[in-house]
Amino acid sequence: MSEVHVTINNKSYGIACDEGQEERVKELGSYVNERLKALMASGAGSNEVQNMVLTSIILADEIADLQDYNRRLEEQLTEPNSNNEVQIKEVIKEVPIEGALSNEDVEQVTEMVLEVTERINSLSNKLAKAA
């Protein structure tokens, strides 16, 4: 085990983590701190604890949005006519990340998703035949 220190709201916290995860924990701490600062700048909470709770709820909402997005994309890719590029593009356009994807980004991501899906299906078929 390793320990790193992250600073959130000008307070340092020692966080235990697995070896090799130190940078990731620091990045996540920075992200939480950024979200907290943005919330505090908006004047949403009345005290530190309330601000931390509100920040946690915002982060949980982001996670839920990403999980919903992944589920929709997965459903689209596993449907019988999953090579329907237009439907896949529509799901990709809805990516719940700040700063919407450009049309060029959507095209590139769609292309990559279709290519990876084709490879997975091909490997799956080969494995099924070998079994």
C-alpha positions as CSV (number, residue, x, y, z in Angstrom):
1,M,0.0,0.0,0.0
2,S,1.0,3.5,-0.7
3,E,-0.2,6.9,0.6
4,V,-0.7,10.1,-1.3
5,H,-1.9,13.5,-0.2
6,V,-4.7,15.3,-2.0
7,T,-5.8,18.8,-1.3
8,I,-9.5,19.5,-1.2
9,N,-10.8,22.9,-0.2
10,N,-7.3,23.9,1.0
11,K,-7.1,20.9,3.3
12,S,-4.7,18.0,2.8
13,Y,-5.9,14.4,3.2
14,G,-3.8,11.3,3.3
15,I,-5.3,8.6,1.0
16,A,-4.2,5.0,1.0
17,C,-4.0,3.4,-2.4
18,D,-2.5,0.5,-4.2
19,E,1.1,0.8,-5.5
20,G,1.0,2.4,-8.9
21,Q,-2.3,4.2,-8.4
22,E,-0.8,7.3,-6.8
23,E,-1.1,9.6,-9.8
24,R,-4.7,8.4,-10.5
25,V,-5.7,9.2,-6.9
26,K,-4.1,12.7,-7.2
27,E,-5.9,13.3,-10.4
28,L,-9.2,12.2,-8.9
29,G,-8.6,14.4,-5.9
30,S,-7.9,17.4,-8.1
31,Y,-11.1,16.7,-10.0
32,V,-13.1,16.6,-6.8
33,N,-11.5,19.9,-5.7
34,E,-12.3,21.5,-9.0
35,R,-16.0,20.4,-8.8
36,L,-16.2,21.7,-5.2
37,K,-14.6,25.0,-6.1
38,A,-17.1,25.5,-9.0
39,L,-20.0,24.6,-6.6
40,M,-18.7,27.1,-4.0
41,A,-18.3,29.8,-6.6
42,S,-22.0,29.4,-7.5
43,G,-23.0,30.0,-3.8
44,A,-25.0,26.8,-3.7
45,G,-24.0,25.5,-0.2
46,S,-24.1,27.3,3.1
47,N,-21.2,25.5,4.8
48,E,-18.3,23.2,4.1
49,V,-20.1,19.9,4.9
50,Q,-23.1,20.9,2.8
51,N,-20.8,21.8,-0.1
52,M,-19.0,18.4,0.2
53,V,-22.4,16.6,0.2
54,L,-23.6,18.6,-2.8
55,T,-20.3,17.9,-4.6
56,S,-20.7,14.2,-3.9
57,I,-24.2,14.3,-5.3
58,I,-23.0,16.1,-8.4
59,L,-20.3,13.5,-8.9
60,A,-22.7,10.6,-8.3
61,D,-25.0,12.2,-10.9
62,E,-22.1,12.3,-13.4
63,I,-21.4,8.7,-12.8
64,A,-25.1,7.8,-13.2
65,D,-25.2,9.7,-16.5
66,L,-22.1,7.8,-17.8
67,Q,-23.6,4.5,-16.7
68,D,-26.8,5.2,-18.5
69,Y,-24.8,6.3,-21.6
70,N,-22.8,3.1,-21.5
71,R,-25.9,1.0,-21.2
72,R,-27.5,2.7,-24.2
73,L,-24.4,2.3,-26.3
74,E,-24.1,-1.3,-25.3
75,E,-27.7,-2.0,-26.1
76,Q,-27.2,-0.3,-29.5
77,L,-24.2,-2.4,-30.2
78,T,-25.8,-5.7,-29.2
79,E,-29.0,-5.3,-31.2
80,P,-29.3,-7.5,-34.2
81,N,-28.9,-4.6,-36.6
82,S,-26.1,-3.1,-34.5
83,N,-24.2,-1.9,-37.6
84,N,-26.7,0.8,-38.0
85,E,-24.3,3.7,-38.1
86,V,-26.9,6.4,-37.8
87,Q,-28.3,5.0,-34.5
88,I,-24.8,4.5,-33.1
89,K,-23.9,8.1,-34.0
90,E,-27.0,9.4,-32.2
91,V,-26.0,7.6,-29.0
92,I,-22.4,8.8,-29.3
93,K,-23.6,12.4,-29.8
94,E,-25.2,12.2,-26.3
95,V,-21.9,11.5,-24.5
96,P,-22.4,13.1,-21.1
97,I,-19.0,14.9,-21.0
98,E,-18.5,18.6,-20.7
99,G,-17.8,20.1,-24.1
100,A,-19.9,18.3,-26.7
101,L,-18.1,16.2,-29.3
102,S,-17.7,17.8,-32.7
103,N,-19.2,16.2,-35.8
104,E,-15.7,15.1,-36.8
105,D,-15.2,13.5,-33.3
106,V,-18.5,11.7,-33.6
107,E,-17.5,10.3,-37.0
108,Q,-14.2,9.1,-35.7
109,V,-15.6,7.6,-32.5
110,T,-18.4,5.9,-34.5
111,E,-15.8,4.4,-36.9
112,M,-13.8,3.1,-34.0
113,V,-16.8,1.6,-32.2
114,L,-18.0,-0.1,-35.4
115,E,-14.4,-1.5,-36.0
116,V,-14.0,-2.8,-32.5
117,T,-17.5,-4.3,-32.5
118,E,-16.7,-6.1,-35.8
119,R,-13.5,-7.4,-34.3
120,I,-15.2,-8.6,-31.2
121,N,-18.0,-10.3,-33.2
122,S,-15.4,-12.0,-35.4
123,L,-13.4,-13.3,-32.4
124,S,-16.6,-14.4,-30.7
125,N,-17.6,-16.4,-33.8
126,K,-14.2,-18.0,-34.0
127,L,-14.4,-19.0,-30.4
128,A,-17.9,-20.4,-30.8
129,K,-16.7,-22.5,-33.8
130,A,-13.7,-23.7,-31.8
131,A,-15.8,-24.8,-28.8
